[in-house]
Amino acid sequence: MQTRRKYRVNWFRVITISLSCYFIYLTIGQQYQLNAIGNETQAIQLQQEQAKQMNVTLKAERDALNDPRYVEKVARAELGLVKPGETPYIEAGKK
């Protein structure tokens, strides 16, 4: 006859392994969140830099609009305006 060996569950090991797995799960989850926050921070910093560049460009254009020569140049180029007594010249291929 074969004797059966009685198998006992070592609850300390089960609890220790369960807690270890839980803490590993928490650590991985937190690292994932930190990476996501870091990526979002980089994206926001990029948007901020673009906004700063746009602000500099708009300030330069605002300052240029205070110059009458620049206003005249824009009016002639974009709006097709002419001074009194001038004959407008329009290219044939251009509408």
Residue frames relative to the residue before (quaternion, step in Angstrom):
aa qw qx qy qz dx dy dz
M 1.0000 0.0000 0.0000 0.0000 0.00 0.00 0.00
Q 0.3571 -0.7322 0.5478 0.1906 3.43 -1.00 0.90
T 0.3179 -0.7474 0.5469 0.2031 3.52 -0.90 0.85
R 0.3560 -0.7298 0.5469 0.2038 3.48 -0.93 0.90
R 0.3163 -0.7310 0.5768 0.1813 3.41 -0.96 0.90
K 0.3518 -0.7438 0.5300 0.2053 3.50 -0.76 1.01
Y 0.2328 -0.7818 0.5683 0.1074 3.54 -0.73 1.12
R 0.1246 -0.7895 0.5992 0.0455 3.55 -0.78 1.07
V 0.4145 -0.6882 0.5402 0.2505 3.50 -1.03 0.80
N 0.2675 -0.7419 0.5938 0.1592 3.51 -0.85 1.01
W 0.2846 -0.8160 0.4843 0.1368 3.54 -0.06 1.33
F 0.5886 0.5697 -0.3776 0.4318 3.59 1.05 -0.58
R 0.6727 0.4848 -0.2954 0.4747 3.60 0.93 -0.86
V 0.6408 0.5274 -0.3234 0.4546 3.56 0.96 -0.85
I 0.6797 0.4748 -0.2879 0.4792 3.57 0.90 -0.93
T 0.6477 0.5201 -0.3200 0.4555 3.59 0.95 -0.83
I 0.6711 0.4777 -0.2978 0.4825 3.59 0.90 -0.87
S 0.6421 0.5213 -0.3258 0.4580 3.61 0.96 -0.80
L 0.6730 0.4816 -0.2972 0.4763 3.58 0.90 -0.88
S 0.6259 0.5324 -0.3388 0.4582 3.59 1.01 -0.75
C 0.6581 0.5004 -0.3054 0.4724 3.58 0.92 -0.89
Y 0.6438 0.5272 -0.3187 0.4538 3.58 0.98 -0.83
F 0.6849 0.4733 -0.2883 0.4730 3.60 0.89 -0.89
I 0.6103 0.5229 -0.3508 0.4806 3.59 1.06 -0.62
Y 0.6322 0.5271 -0.3191 0.4698 3.57 1.00 -0.85
L 0.6633 0.4989 -0.3048 0.4671 3.60 0.91 -0.89
T 0.6539 0.5223 -0.3128 0.4492 3.57 0.95 -0.87
I 0.6612 0.4941 -0.3057 0.4745 3.58 0.91 -0.87
G 0.6499 0.5201 -0.3130 0.4574 3.60 0.96 -0.83
Q 0.6691 0.4861 -0.3001 0.4753 3.56 0.95 -0.84
Q 0.6349 0.5191 -0.3365 0.4629 3.59 1.00 -0.74
Y 0.6219 0.5337 -0.3325 0.4666 3.58 1.04 -0.76
Q 0.6633 0.4966 -0.3007 0.4722 3.59 0.95 -0.88
L 0.6465 0.5132 -0.3242 0.4621 3.60 0.97 -0.79
N 0.6368 0.5135 -0.3262 0.4736 3.59 1.01 -0.75
A 0.6504 0.5103 -0.3157 0.4657 3.58 0.95 -0.85
I 0.6548 0.4988 -0.3100 0.4758 3.59 0.96 -0.82
G 0.6373 0.5291 -0.3215 0.4589 3.58 1.02 -0.78
N 0.6533 0.5017 -0.3087 0.4757 3.59 0.98 -0.84
E 0.6535 0.5068 -0.3115 0.4680 3.57 0.98 -0.84
T 0.6294 0.5353 -0.3264 0.4591 3.57 1.04 -0.78
Q 0.6504 0.5088 -0.3132 0.4691 3.58 0.97 -0.83
A 0.6498 0.5147 -0.3180 0.4602 3.57 0.96 -0.84
I 0.6631 0.4961 -0.3045 0.4706 3.58 0.96 -0.84
Q 0.6360 0.5164 -0.3330 0.4668 3.60 1.01 -0.74
L 0.6281 0.5212 -0.3318 0.4731 3.59 1.04 -0.73
Q 0.6499 0.5033 -0.3142 0.4750 3.59 0.95 -0.84
Q 0.6369 0.5299 -0.3243 0.4565 3.56 1.03 -0.79
E 0.6504 0.5072 -0.3157 0.4692 3.59 0.97 -0.83
Q 0.6461 0.5096 -0.3176 0.4712 3.57 0.99 -0.82
A 0.6471 0.5108 -0.3187 0.4677 3.58 0.99 -0.79
K 0.6336 0.5205 -0.3340 0.4648 3.59 1.02 -0.74
Q 0.6527 0.5055 -0.3144 0.4685 3.58 0.97 -0.83
M 0.6425 0.5115 -0.3161 0.4751 3.57 0.98 -0.83
N 0.6296 0.5394 -0.3245 0.4554 3.59 1.03 -0.79
V 0.6475 0.5059 -0.3163 0.4741 3.58 0.96 -0.86
T 0.6521 0.5180 -0.3095 0.4590 3.58 0.96 -0.88
L 0.6829 0.4842 -0.2876 0.4652 3.58 0.90 -0.91
K 0.6305 0.5170 -0.3419 0.4672 3.60 1.03 -0.69
A 0.6385 0.5143 -0.3284 0.4690 3.58 1.01 -0.79
E 0.6633 0.4887 -0.3113 0.4737 3.60 0.95 -0.79
R 0.6188 0.5360 -0.3418 0.4615 3.58 1.03 -0.75
D 0.6623 0.4925 -0.3029 0.4765 3.56 0.96 -0.87
A 0.6479 0.5163 -0.3201 0.4595 3.59 1.03 -0.77
L 0.6353 0.5441 -0.3368 0.4323 3.61 1.06 -0.63
N 0.5944 0.5469 -0.3709 0.4583 3.58 1.24 -0.18
D 0.6155 0.5224 -0.3406 0.4819 3.60 1.29 -0.19
P 0.4269 -0.7329 0.4620 0.2591 3.63 -0.57 1.07
R 0.6172 0.5480 -0.3596 0.4353 3.61 1.04 -0.64
Y 0.6512 0.5021 -0.3166 0.4729 3.59 1.00 -0.78
V 0.6345 0.5226 -0.3283 0.4653 3.59 0.97 -0.82
E 0.6468 0.5080 -0.3191 0.4708 3.58 0.97 -0.84
K 0.6443 0.5287 -0.3199 0.4505 3.59 0.93 -0.87
V 0.6705 0.4854 -0.2961 0.4766 3.59 0.92 -0.91
A 0.6497 0.5212 -0.3197 0.4516 3.59 0.94 -0.85
R 0.6721 0.4809 -0.3020 0.4752 3.59 0.98 -0.78
A 0.7220 0.4647 -0.2601 0.4417 3.59 0.84 -0.98
E 0.7962 0.3392 -0.1738 0.4700 3.58 0.72 -1.01
L 0.7747 0.3489 -0.1829 0.4946 3.57 0.98 -0.78
G 0.4103 -0.7389 0.4528 0.2841 3.58 1.25 -0.23
L 0.3612 0.7444 -0.4927 0.2695 3.60 1.13 0.48
V 0.1545 -0.7666 0.6177 0.0833 3.55 -1.23 0.57
K 0.5325 -0.5991 0.4856 0.3488 3.53 -1.27 0.43
P 0.6178 -0.5320 0.4040 0.4148 3.57 -1.17 0.41
G 0.7819 0.2978 -0.2488 0.4880 3.55 -0.91 0.95
E 0.6111 0.5320 -0.3682 0.4560 3.64 1.20 -0.19
T 0.3457 -0.7035 0.5778 0.2275 3.54 -1.22 0.55
P 0.3779 -0.7344 0.5075 0.2454 3.61 -0.66 1.01
Y 0.1917 -0.7625 0.6097 0.1007 3.54 -1.07 0.78
I 0.0030 -0.7958 0.6040 -0.0439 3.57 -0.63 1.14
E 0.4311 -0.7030 0.5044 0.2560 3.55 -0.80 1.04
A 0.5913 -0.6175 0.3966 0.3344 3.56 -1.11 0.74
G 0.7218 0.4411 -0.2554 0.4682 3.58 0.97 -0.79
K 0.6569 0.5060 -0.2964 0.4738 3.56 1.26 -0.23
K 0.2829 -0.7709 0.5464 0.1647 3.58 -0.89 0.84
